């Protein structure tokens, strides 16, 4: 099993073998890797600055890097 840098809690109803657990964890990692990339994040969000809305990739990434957004800046999920 590859060592991925994430914490996952997987609950099973029945005791399975180690091989099935590894396959399940690898499948979960592949699904999460496709969803957690910056392209998907920027496609799903838009940045609202006081009087304008932008969908620019760089502007969204720059705003999301800080822990606290600037006043009157909002990240809105478009989903």
PDB file of N, CA, C and O in Angstrom:
ATOM      1  N   UNK A   1       0.845  -1.177   0.000  1.00  0.00           N
ATOM      2  CA  UNK A   1       0.000   0.000   0.000  1.00  0.00           C
ATOM      3  C   UNK A   1       0.889   1.238   0.000  1.00  0.00           C
ATOM      4  O   UNK A   1       1.864   1.300   0.749  1.00  0.00           O
ATOM      5  N   UNK A   2       0.566   2.205  -0.818  1.00  0.00           N
ATOM      6  CA  UNK A   2       1.311   3.458  -0.870  1.00  0.00           C
ATOM      7  C   UNK A   2       0.982   4.285   0.362  1.00  0.00           C
ATOM      8  O   UNK A   2      -0.141   4.250   0.864  1.00  0.00           O
ATOM      9  N   UNK A   3       1.961   5.023   0.841  1.00  0.00           N
ATOM     10  CA  UNK A   3       1.752   5.881   2.008  1.00  0.00           C
ATOM     11  C   UNK A   3       1.312   7.263   1.540  1.00  0.00           C
ATOM     12  O   UNK A   3       2.130   8.053   1.068  1.00  0.00           O
ATOM     13  N   UNK A   4       0.025   7.554   1.669  1.00  0.00           N
ATOM     14  CA  UNK A   4      -0.519   8.851   1.269  1.00  0.00           C
ATOM     15  C   UNK A   4      -0.642   9.726   2.499  1.00  0.00           C
ATOM     16  O   UNK A   4      -0.898   9.230   3.597  1.00  0.00           O
ATOM     17  N   UNK A   5      -0.466  10.999   2.326  1.00  0.00           N
ATOM     18  CA  UNK A   5      -0.486  11.934   3.436  1.00  0.00           C
ATOM     19  C   UNK A   5      -1.910  12.416   3.703  1.00  0.00           C
ATOM     20  O   UNK A   5      -2.245  13.560   3.399  1.00  0.00           O
ATOM     21  N   UNK A   6      -2.741  11.552   4.266  1.00  0.00           N
ATOM     22  CA  UNK A   6      -4.095  11.930   4.642  1.00  0.00           C
ATOM     23  C   UNK A   6      -4.603  10.959   5.704  1.00  0.00           C
ATOM     24  O   UNK A   6      -4.159   9.813   5.779  1.00  0.00           O
ATOM     25  N   UNK A   7      -5.517  11.424   6.501  1.00  0.00           N
ATOM     26  CA  UNK A   7      -6.125  10.599   7.540  1.00  0.00           C
ATOM     27  C   UNK A   7      -7.521  10.214   7.076  1.00  0.00           C
ATOM     28  O   UNK A   7      -8.346  11.078   6.778  1.00  0.00           O
ATOM     29  N   UNK A   8      -7.778   8.921   7.017  1.00  0.00           N
ATOM     30  CA  UNK A   8      -9.088   8.420   6.619  1.00  0.00           C
ATOM     31  C   UNK A   8      -9.605   7.472   7.691  1.00  0.00           C
ATOM     32  O   UNK A   8      -8.844   6.682   8.251  1.00  0.00           O
ATOM     33  N   UNK A   9     -10.879   7.551   7.966  1.00  0.00           N
ATOM     34  CA  UNK A   9     -11.535   6.618   8.867  1.00  0.00           C
ATOM     35  C   UNK A   9     -12.486   5.787   8.022  1.00  0.00           C
ATOM     36  O   UNK A   9     -13.447   6.311   7.459  1.00  0.00           O
ATOM     37  N   UNK A  10     -12.213   4.484   7.935  1.00  0.00           N
ATOM     38  CA  UNK A  10     -13.020   3.580   7.122  1.00  0.00           C
ATOM     39  C   UNK A  10     -13.667   2.571   8.055  1.00  0.00           C
ATOM     40  O   UNK A  10     -12.974   1.865   8.788  1.00  0.00           O
ATOM     41  N   UNK A  11     -14.990   2.500   8.032  1.00  0.00           N
ATOM     42  CA  UNK A  11     -15.721   1.576   8.888  1.00  0.00           C
ATOM     43  C   UNK A  11     -16.254   0.421   8.055  1.00  0.00           C
ATOM     44  O   UNK A  11     -16.824   0.626   6.983  1.00  0.00           O
ATOM     45  N   UNK A  12     -16.067  -0.786   8.553  1.00  0.00           N
ATOM     46  CA  UNK A  12     -16.548  -1.993   7.896  1.00  0.00           C
ATOM     47  C   UNK A  12     -17.561  -2.693   8.776  1.00  0.00           C
ATOM     48  O   UNK A  12     -17.419  -2.707   9.998  1.00  0.00           O
ATOM     49  N   UNK A  13     -18.583  -3.274   8.167  1.00  0.00           N
ATOM     50  CA  UNK A  13     -19.530  -4.078   8.922  1.00  0.00           C
ATOM     51  C   UNK A  13     -18.939  -5.433   9.273  1.00  0.00           C
ATOM     52  O   UNK A  13     -19.135  -5.939  10.378  1.00  0.00           O
ATOM     53  N   UNK A  14     -18.223  -6.008   8.338  1.00  0.00           N
ATOM     54  CA  UNK A  14     -17.628  -7.322   8.581  1.00  0.00           C
ATOM     55  C   UNK A  14     -16.115  -7.221   8.453  1.00  0.00           C
ATOM     56  O   UNK A  14     -15.581  -6.338   7.782  1.00  0.00           O
ATOM     57  N   UNK A  15     -15.455  -8.142   9.108  1.00  0.00           N
ATOM     58  CA  UNK A  15     -13.989  -8.163   9.040  1.00  0.00           C
ATOM     59  C   UNK A  15     -13.570  -8.679   7.667  1.00  0.00           C
ATOM     60  O   UNK A  15     -13.954  -9.778   7.266  1.00  0.00           O
ATOM     61  N   UNK A  16     -12.788  -7.886   6.954  1.00  0.00           N
ATOM     62  CA  UNK A  16     -12.314  -8.271   5.635  1.00  0.00           C
ATOM     63  C   UNK A  16     -10.820  -8.528   5.686  1.00  0.00           C
ATOM     64  O   UNK A  16     -10.164  -8.298   6.702  1.00  0.00           O
ATOM     65  N   UNK A  17     -10.309  -8.999   4.592  1.00  0.00           N
ATOM     66  CA  UNK A  17      -8.867  -9.231   4.561  1.00  0.00           C
ATOM     67  C   UNK A  17      -8.135  -7.928   4.271  1.00  0.00           C
ATOM     68  O   UNK A  17      -8.749  -6.934   3.884  1.00  0.00           O
ATOM     69  N   UNK A  18      -6.832  -7.938   4.458  1.00  0.00           N
ATOM     70  CA  UNK A  18      -6.027  -6.727   4.301  1.00  0.00           C
ATOM     71  C   UNK A  18      -5.994  -6.265   2.847  1.00  0.00           C
ATOM     72  O   UNK A  18      -5.870  -5.072   2.571  1.00  0.00           O
ATOM     73  N   UNK A  19      -6.106  -7.213   1.923  1.00  0.00           N
ATOM     74  CA  UNK A  19      -6.068  -6.869   0.498  1.00  0.00           C
ATOM     75  C   UNK A  19      -7.275  -6.008   0.100  1.00  0.00           C
ATOM     76  O   UNK A  19      -7.125  -5.025  -0.626  1.00  0.00           O
ATOM     77  N   UNK A  20      -8.453  -6.373   0.571  1.00  0.00           N
ATOM     78  CA  UNK A  20      -9.651  -5.593   0.232  1.00  0.00           C
ATOM     79  C   UNK A  20      -9.598  -4.210   0.874  1.00  0.00           C
ATOM     80  O   UNK A  20     -10.065  -3.234   0.287  1.00  0.00           O
ATOM     81  N   UNK A  21      -9.029  -4.123   2.081  1.00  0.00           N
ATOM     82  CA  UNK A  21      -8.879  -2.825   2.731  1.00  0.00           C
ATOM     83  C   UNK A  21      -7.938  -1.937   1.939  1.00  0.00           C
ATOM     84  O   UNK A  21      -8.217  -0.749   1.772  1.00  0.00           O
ATOM     85  N   UNK A  22      -6.837  -2.475   1.449  1.00  0.00           N
ATOM     86  CA  UNK A  22      -5.891  -1.699   0.646  1.00  0.00           C
ATOM     87  C   UNK A  22      -6.518  -1.225  -0.653  1.00  0.00           C
ATOM     88  O   UNK A  22      -6.284  -0.093  -1.076  1.00  0.00           O
ATOM     89  N   UNK A  23      -7.319  -2.083  -1.295  1.00  0.00           N
ATOM     90  CA  UNK A  23      -7.992  -1.690  -2.532  1.00  0.00           C
ATOM     91  C   UNK A  23      -8.994  -0.570  -2.270  1.00  0.00           C
ATOM     92  O   UNK A  23      -9.108   0.363  -3.064  1.00  0.00           O
ATOM     93  N   UNK A  24      -9.714  -0.662  -1.167  1.00  0.00           N
ATOM     94  CA  UNK A  24     -10.683   0.365  -0.809  1.00  0.00           C
ATOM     95  C   UNK A  24      -9.992   1.697  -0.543  1.00  0.00           C
ATOM     96  O   UNK A  24     -10.446   2.737  -1.021  1.00  0.00           O
ATOM     97  N   UNK A  25      -8.902   1.675   0.210  1.00  0.00           N
ATOM     98  CA  UNK A  25      -8.181   2.911   0.513  1.00  0.00           C
ATOM     99  C   UNK A  25      -7.565   3.526  -0.738  1.00  0.00           C
ATOM    100  O   UNK A  25      -7.568   4.747  -0.893  1.00  0.00           O
ATOM    101  N   UNK A  26      -7.041   2.693  -1.626  1.00  0.00           N
ATOM    102  CA  UNK A  26      -6.467   3.215  -2.870  1.00  0.00           C
ATOM    103  C   UNK A  26      -7.552   3.841  -3.748  1.00  0.00           C
ATOM    104  O   UNK A  26      -7.319   4.882  -4.362  1.00  0.00           O
ATOM    105  N   UNK A  27      -8.728   3.225  -3.816  1.00  0.00           N
ATOM    106  CA  UNK A  27      -9.846   3.794  -4.574  1.00  0.00           C
ATOM    107  C   UNK A  27     -10.309   5.119  -3.989  1.00  0.00           C
ATOM    108  O   UNK A  27     -10.598   6.058  -4.730  1.00  0.00           O
ATOM    109  N   UNK A  28     -10.381   5.202  -2.653  1.00  0.00           N
ATOM    110  CA  UNK A  28     -10.759   6.462  -2.008  1.00  0.00           C
ATOM    111  C   UNK A  28      -9.719   7.547  -2.283  1.00  0.00           C
ATOM    112  O   UNK A  28     -10.069   8.700  -2.533  1.00  0.00           O
ATOM    113  N   UNK A  29      -8.459   7.178  -2.236  1.00  0.00           N
ATOM    114  CA  UNK A  29      -7.402   8.157  -2.505  1.00  0.00           C
ATOM    115  C   UNK A  29      -7.493   8.688  -3.937  1.00  0.00           C
ATOM    116  O   UNK A  29      -7.326   9.888  -4.159  1.00  0.00           O
ATOM    117  N   UNK A  30      -7.752   7.822  -4.898  1.00  0.00           N
ATOM    118  CA  UNK A  30      -7.864   8.258  -6.291  1.00  0.00           C
ATOM    119  C   UNK A  30      -9.046   9.204  -6.479  1.00  0.00           C
ATOM    120  O   UNK A  30      -8.938  10.198  -7.196  1.00  0.00           O
ATOM    121  N   UNK A  31     -10.171   8.900  -5.840  1.00  0.00           N
ATOM    122  CA  UNK A  31     -11.335   9.780  -5.944  1.00  0.00           C
ATOM    123  C   UNK A  31     -11.063  11.141  -5.319  1.00  0.00           C
ATOM    124  O   UNK A  31     -11.396  12.173  -5.902  1.00  0.00           O
ATOM    125  N   UNK A  32     -10.461  11.146  -4.142  1.00  0.00           N
ATOM    126  CA  UNK A  32     -10.188  12.410  -3.465  1.00  0.00           C
ATOM    127  C   UNK A  32      -9.126  13.228  -4.189  1.00  0.00           C
ATOM    128  O   UNK A  32      -9.189  14.457  -4.191  1.00  0.00           O
ATOM    129  N   UNK A  33      -8.151  12.560  -4.804  1.00  0.00           N
ATOM    130  CA  UNK A  33      -7.100  13.278  -5.526  1.00  0.00           C
ATOM    131  C   UNK A  33      -7.683  14.057  -6.701  1.00  0.00           C
ATOM    132  O   UNK A  33      -7.237  15.171  -6.976  1.00  0.00           O
ATOM    133  N   UNK A  34      -8.662  13.499  -7.393  1.00  0.00           N
ATOM    134  CA  UNK A  34      -9.261  14.206  -8.529  1.00  0.00           C
ATOM    135  C   UNK A  34     -10.109  15.389  -8.078  1.00  0.00           C
ATOM    136  O   UNK A  34     -10.222  16.378  -8.803  1.00  0.00           O
ATOM    137  N   UNK A  35     -10.702  15.302  -6.902  1.00  0.00           N
ATOM    138  CA  UNK A  35     -11.576  16.359  -6.413  1.00  0.00           C
ATOM    139  C   UNK A  35     -10.792  17.483  -5.738  1.00  0.00           C
ATOM    140  O   UNK A  35     -11.224  18.636  -5.758  1.00  0.00           O
ATOM    141  N   UNK A  36      -9.649  17.160  -5.143  1.00  0.00           N
ATOM    142  CA  UNK A  36      -8.919  18.145  -4.353  1.00  0.00           C
ATOM    143  C   UNK A  36      -7.947  19.002  -5.160  1.00  0.00           C
ATOM    144  O   UNK A  36      -7.224  19.802  -4.566  1.00  0.00           O
ATOM    145  N   UNK A  37      -7.899  18.876  -6.450  1.00  0.00           N
ATOM    146  CA  UNK A  37      -6.930  19.662  -7.219  1.00  0.00           C
ATOM    147  C   UNK A  37      -7.426  21.109  -7.368  1.00  0.00           C
ATOM    148  O   UNK A  37      -8.615  21.388  -7.215  1.00  0.00           O
ATOM    149  N   UNK A  38      -6.501  22.010  -7.666  1.00  0.00           N
ATOM    150  CA  UNK A  38      -6.807  23.439  -7.740  1.00  0.00           C
ATOM    151  C   UNK A  38      -7.749  23.764  -8.899  1.00  0.00           C
ATOM    152  O   UNK A  38      -8.568  24.676  -8.785  1.00  0.00           O
ATOM    153  N   UNK A  39      -7.646  23.036 -10.010  1.00  0.00           N
ATOM    154  CA  UNK A  39      -8.517  23.300 -11.157  1.00  0.00           C
ATOM    155  C   UNK A  39      -9.985  23.102 -10.803  1.00  0.00           C
ATOM    156  O   UNK A  39     -10.834  23.920 -11.158  1.00  0.00           O
ATOM    157  N   UNK A  40     -10.273  22.019 -10.105  1.00  0.00           N
ATOM    158  CA  UNK A  40     -11.657  21.731  -9.719  1.00  0.00           C
ATOM    159  C   UNK A  40     -12.153  22.776  -8.722  1.00  0.00           C
ATOM    160  O   UNK A  40     -13.298  23.222  -8.798  1.00  0.00           O
ATOM    161  N   UNK A  41     -11.287  23.163  -7.789  1.00  0.00           N
ATOM    162  CA  UNK A  41     -11.664  24.186  -6.805  1.00  0.00           C
ATOM    163  C   UNK A  41     -12.011  25.503  -7.489  1.00  0.00           C
ATOM    164  O   UNK A  41     -13.018  26.132  -7.165  1.00  0.00           O
ATOM    165  N   UNK A  42     -11.172  25.916  -8.438  1.00  0.00           N
ATOM    166  CA  UNK A  42     -11.407  27.193  -9.129  1.00  0.00           C
ATOM    167  C   UNK A  42     -12.624  27.138 -10.051  1.00  0.00           C
ATOM    168  O   UNK A  42     -13.292  28.153 -10.246  1.00  0.00           O
ATOM    169  N   UNK A  43     -12.917  25.987 -10.612  1.00  0.00           N
ATOM    170  CA  UNK A  43     -14.122  25.858 -11.444  1.00  0.00           C
ATOM    171  C   UNK A  43     -15.393  25.885 -10.605  1.00  0.00           C
ATOM    172  O   UNK A  43     -16.454  26.270 -11.098  1.00  0.00           O
ATOM    173  N   UNK A  44     -15.295  25.481  -9.346  1.00  0.00           N
ATOM    174  CA  UNK A  44     -16.477  25.408  -8.497  1.00  0.00           C
ATOM    175  C   UNK A  44     -16.717  26.675  -7.692  1.00  0.00           C
ATOM    176  O   UNK A  44     -17.767  26.807  -7.062  1.00  0.00           O
ATOM    177  N   UNK A  45     -15.770  27.614  -7.694  1.00  0.00           N
ATOM    178  CA  UNK A  45     -15.906  28.833  -6.896  1.00  0.00           C
ATOM    179  C   UNK A  45     -15.757  30.083  -7.759  1.00  0.00           C
ATOM    180  O   UNK A  45     -15.185  30.053  -8.849  1.00  0.00           O
ATOM    181  N   UNK A  46     -16.284  31.162  -7.237  1.00  0.00           N
ATOM    182  CA  UNK A  46     -16.037  32.470  -7.830  1.00  0.00           C
ATOM    183  C   UNK A  46     -15.757  33.447  -6.698  1.00  0.00           C
ATOM    184  O   UNK A  46     -16.248  33.288  -5.581  1.00  0.00           O
ATOM    185  N   UNK A  47     -14.968  34.446  -7.008  1.00  0.00           N
ATOM    186  CA  UNK A  47     -14.555  35.437  -6.013  1.00  0.00           C
ATOM    187  C   UNK A  47     -15.367  36.708  -6.210  1.00  0.00           C
ATOM    188  O   UNK A  47     -15.399  37.278  -7.300  1.00  0.00           O
ATOM    189  N   UNK A  48     -16.016  37.139  -5.148  1.00  0.00           N
ATOM    190  CA  UNK A  48     -16.801  38.369  -5.187  1.00  0.00           C
ATOM    191  C   UNK A  48     -16.014  39.437  -4.444  1.00  0.00           C
ATOM    192  O   UNK A  48     -15.737  39.309  -3.252  1.00  0.00           O
ATOM    193  N   UNK A  49     -15.662  40.485  -5.166  1.00  0.00           N
ATOM    194  CA  UNK A  49     -14.995  41.652  -4.579  1.00  0.00           C
ATOM    195  C   UNK A  49     -15.995  42.789  -4.631  1.00  0.00           C
ATOM    196  O   UNK A  49     -16.562  43.061  -5.689  1.00  0.00           O
ATOM    197  N   UNK A  50     -16.212  43.424  -3.572  1.00  0.00           N
ATOM    198  CA  UNK A  50     -17.162  44.515  -3.377  1.00  0.00           C
ATOM    199  C   UNK A  50     -18.148  44.747  -4.516  1.00  0.00           C
ATOM    200  O   UNK A  50     -19.351  44.598  -4.301  1.00  0.00           O
ATOM    201  N   UNK A  51     -17.701  45.105  -5.714  1.00  0.00           N
ATOM    202  CA  UNK A  51     -18.632  45.444  -6.798  1.00  0.00           C
ATOM    203  C   UNK A  51     -18.490  44.560  -8.025  1.00  0.00           C
ATOM    204  O   UNK A  51     -19.177  44.794  -9.019  1.00  0.00           O
ATOM    205  N   UNK A  52     -17.635  43.567  -7.994  1.00  0.00           N
ATOM    206  CA  UNK A  52     -17.472  42.725  -9.179  1.00  0.00           C
ATOM    207  C   UNK A  52     -17.273  41.267  -8.790  1.00  0.00           C
ATOM    208  O   UNK A  52     -16.846  40.944  -7.682  1.00  0.00           O
ATOM    209  N   UNK A  53     -17.593  40.415  -9.728  1.00  0.00           N
ATOM    210  CA  UNK A  53     -17.449  38.970  -9.557  1.00  0.00           C
ATOM    211  C   UNK A  53     -16.439  38.488 -10.581  1.00  0.00           C
ATOM    212  O   UNK A  53     -16.513  38.852 -11.754  1.00  0.00           O
ATOM    213  N   UNK A  54     -15.489  37.663 -10.135  1.00  0.00           N
ATOM    214  CA  UNK A  54     -14.482  37.147 -11.047  1.00  0.00           C
ATOM    215  C   UNK A  54     -14.390  35.627 -10.926  1.00  0.00           C
ATOM    216  O   UNK A  54     -14.610  35.051  -9.861  1.00  0.00           O
ATOM    217  N   UNK A  55     -14.063  35.014 -12.031  1.00  0.00           N
ATOM    218  CA  UNK A  55     -13.830  33.569 -12.074  1.00  0.00           C
ATOM    219  C   UNK A  55     -12.394  33.276 -12.483  1.00  0.00           C
ATOM    220  O   UNK A  55     -12.080  32.169 -12.921  1.00  0.00           O
ATOM    221  N   UNK A  56     -11.520  34.276 -12.339  1.00  0.00           N
ATOM    222  CA  UNK A  56     -10.127  34.125 -12.737  1.00  0.00           C
ATOM    223  C   UNK A  56      -9.414  33.163 -11.791  1.00  0.00           C
ATOM    224  O   UNK A  56      -9.514  33.260 -10.568  1.00  0.00           O
ATOM    225  N   UNK A  57      -8.698  32.241 -12.403  1.00  0.00           N
ATOM    226  CA  UNK A  57      -8.003  31.173 -11.695  1.00  0.00           C
ATOM    227  C   UNK A  57      -7.045  31.734 -10.649  1.00  0.00           C
ATOM    228  O   UNK A  57      -7.093  31.338  -9.485  1.00  0.00           O
ATOM    229  N   UNK A  58      -6.186  32.644 -11.059  1.00  0.00           N
ATOM    230  CA  UNK A  58      -5.153  33.182 -10.179  1.00  0.00           C
ATOM    231  C   UNK A  58      -5.748  33.998  -9.036  1.00  0.00           C
ATOM    232  O   UNK A  58      -5.256  33.923  -7.910  1.00  0.00           O
ATOM    233  N   UNK A  59      -6.769  34.754  -9.296  1.00  0.00           N
ATOM    234  CA  UNK A  59      -7.404  35.564  -8.253  1.00  0.00           C
ATOM    235  C   UNK A  59      -8.047  34.688  -7.184  1.00  0.00           C
ATOM    236  O   UNK A  59      -7.963  34.998  -5.996  1.00  0.00           O
ATOM    237  N   UNK A  60      -8.686  33.601  -7.595  1.00  0.00           N
ATOM    238  CA  UNK A  60      -9.333  32.694  -6.648  1.00  0.00           C
ATOM    239  C   UNK A  60      -8.290  31.976  -5.803  1.00  0.00           C
ATOM    240  O   UNK A  60      -8.455  31.853  -4.589  1.00  0.00           O
ATOM    241  N   UNK A  61      -7.214  31.498  -6.434  1.00  0.00           N
ATOM    242  CA  UNK A  61      -6.168  30.815  -5.676  1.00  0.00           C
ATOM    243  C   UNK A  61      -5.482  31.750  -4.690  1.00  0.00           C
ATOM    244  O   UNK A  61      -5.199  31.357  -3.558  1.00  0.00           O
ATOM    245  N   UNK A  62      -5.213  32.976  -5.106  1.00  0.00           N
ATOM    246  CA  UNK A  62      -4.564  33.947  -4.228  1.00  0.00           C
ATOM    247  C   UNK A  62      -5.448  34.260  -3.021  1.00  0.00           C
ATOM    248  O   UNK A  62      -4.955  34.345  -1.896  1.00  0.00           O
ATOM    249  N   UNK A  63      -6.727  34.430  -3.247  1.00  0.00           N
ATOM    250  CA  UNK A  63      -7.655  34.738  -2.148  1.00  0.00           C
ATOM    251  C   UNK A  63      -7.817  33.550  -1.205  1.00  0.00           C
ATOM    252  O   UNK A  63      -7.962  33.740   0.003  1.00  0.00           O
ATOM    253  N   UNK A  64      -7.796  32.331  -1.736  1.00  0.00           N
ATOM    254  CA  UNK A  64      -8.017  31.155  -0.896  1.00  0.00           C
ATOM    255  C   UNK A  64      -6.781  30.742  -0.109  1.00  0.00           C
ATOM    256  O   UNK A  64      -6.885  29.939   0.818  1.00  0.00           O
ATOM    257  N   UNK A  65      -5.607  31.278  -0.460  1.00  0.00           N
ATOM    258  CA  UNK A  65      -4.387  30.916   0.270  1.00  0.00           C
ATOM    259  C   UNK A  65      -4.358  31.505   1.677  1.00  0.00           C
ATOM    260  O   UNK A  65      -3.793  30.896   2.585  1.00  0.00           O
ATOM    261  N   UNK A  66      -4.947  32.656   1.870  1.00  0.00           N
ATOM    262  CA  UNK A  66      -4.922  33.266   3.197  1.00  0.00           C
ATOM    263  C   UNK A  66      -6.033  32.670   4.073  1.00  0.00           C
ATOM    264  O   UNK A  66      -7.073  32.236   3.578  1.00  0.00           O
ATOM    265  N   UNK A  67      -5.782  32.663   5.372  1.00  0.00           N
ATOM    266  CA  UNK A  67      -6.754  32.094   6.312  1.00  0.00           C
ATOM    267  C   UNK A  67      -7.999  32.968   6.430  1.00  0.00           C
ATOM    268  O   UNK A  67      -9.106  32.464   6.622  1.00  0.00           O
ATOM    269  N   UNK A  68      -7.810  34.276   6.315  1.00  0.00           N
ATOM    270  CA  UNK A  68      -8.925  35.224   6.424  1.00  0.00           C
ATOM    271  C   UNK A  68      -8.948  36.077   5.158  1.00  0.00           C
ATOM    272  O   UNK A  68      -7.930  36.642   4.757  1.00  0.00           O
ATOM    273  N   UNK A  69     -10.109  36.162   4.544  1.00  0.00           N
ATOM    274  CA  UNK A  69     -10.247  36.980   3.339  1.00  0.00           C
ATOM    275  C   UNK A  69     -10.244  38.464   3.694  1.00  0.00           C
ATOM    276  O   UNK A  69     -10.561  38.843   4.821  1.00  0.00           O
ATOM    277  N   UNK A  70      -9.892  39.279   2.742  1.00  0.00           N
ATOM    278  CA  UNK A  70      -9.928  40.723   2.921  1.00  0.00           C
ATOM    279  C   UNK A  70     -11.372  41.162   3.120  1.00  0.00           C
ATOM    280  O   UNK A  70     -12.295  40.443   2.739  1.00  0.00           O
ATOM    281  N   UNK A  71     -11.578  42.341   3.718  1.00  0.00           N
ATOM    282  CA  UNK A  71     -12.951  42.831   3.886  1.00  0.00           C
ATOM    283  C   UNK A  71     -13.661  42.974   2.540  1.00  0.00           C
ATOM    284  O   UNK A  71     -13.075  43.448   1.566  1.00  0.00           O
ATOM    285  N   UNK A  72     -14.898  42.571   2.497  1.00  0.00           N
ATOM    286  CA  UNK A  72     -15.763  42.628   1.325  1.00  0.00           C
ATOM    287  C   UNK A  72     -15.292  41.726   0.178  1.00  0.00           C
ATOM    288  O   UNK A  72     -15.624  41.976  -0.981  1.00  0.00           O
ATOM    289  N   UNK A  73     -14.531  40.693   0.491  1.00  0.00           N
ATOM    290  CA  UNK A  73     -14.168  39.650  -0.479  1.00  0.00           C
ATOM    291  C   UNK A  73     -14.820  38.356  -0.006  1.00  0.00           C
ATOM    292  O   UNK A  73     -14.712  37.986   1.164  1.00  0.00           O
ATOM    293  N   UNK A  74     -15.492  37.677  -0.919  1.00  0.00           N
ATOM    294  CA  UNK A  74     -16.210  36.463  -0.566  1.00  0.00           C
ATOM    295  C   UNK A  74     -15.923  35.389  -1.612  1.00  0.00           C
ATOM    296  O   UNK A  74     -15.921  35.671  -2.810  1.00  0.00           O
ATOM    297  N   UNK A  75     -15.682  34.160  -1.162  1.00  0.00           N
ATOM    298  CA  UNK A  75     -15.594  33.007  -2.041  1.00  0.00           C
ATOM    299  C   UNK A  75     -16.942  32.324  -2.032  1.00  0.00           C
ATOM    300  O   UNK A  75     -17.425  31.906  -0.980  1.00  0.00           O
ATOM    301  N   UNK A  76     -17.548  32.208  -3.190  1.00  0.00           N
ATOM    302  CA  UNK A  76     -18.877  31.619  -3.291  1.00  0.00           C
ATOM    303  C   UNK A  76     -18.787  30.343  -4.114  1.00  0.00           C
ATOM    304  O   UNK A  76     -18.204  30.324  -5.198  1.00  0.00           O
ATOM    305  N   UNK A  77     -19.375  29.277  -3.583  1.00  0.00           N
ATOM    306  CA  UNK A  77     -19.426  28.005  -4.287  1.00  0.00           C
ATOM    307  C   UNK A  77     -20.539  28.062  -5.312  1.00  0.00           C
ATOM    308  O   UNK A  77     -21.675  28.391  -4.971  1.00  0.00           O
ATOM    309  N   UNK A  78     -20.236  27.746  -6.562  1.00  0.00           N
ATOM    310  CA  UNK A  78     -21.232  27.835  -7.639  1.00  0.00           C
ATOM    311  C   UNK A  78     -22.073  26.564  -7.772  1.00  0.00           C
ATOM    312  O   UNK A  78     -23.018  26.530  -8.560  1.00  0.00           O
ATOM    313  N   UNK A  79     -21.746  25.541  -7.024  1.00  0.00           N
ATOM    314  CA  UNK A  79     -22.509  24.288  -7.153  1.00  0.00           C
ATOM    315  C   UNK A  79     -23.830  24.428  -6.506  1.00  0.00           C
ATOM    316  O   UNK A  79     -24.621  23.484  -6.506  1.00  0.00           O
TER     317      UNK A  79
END
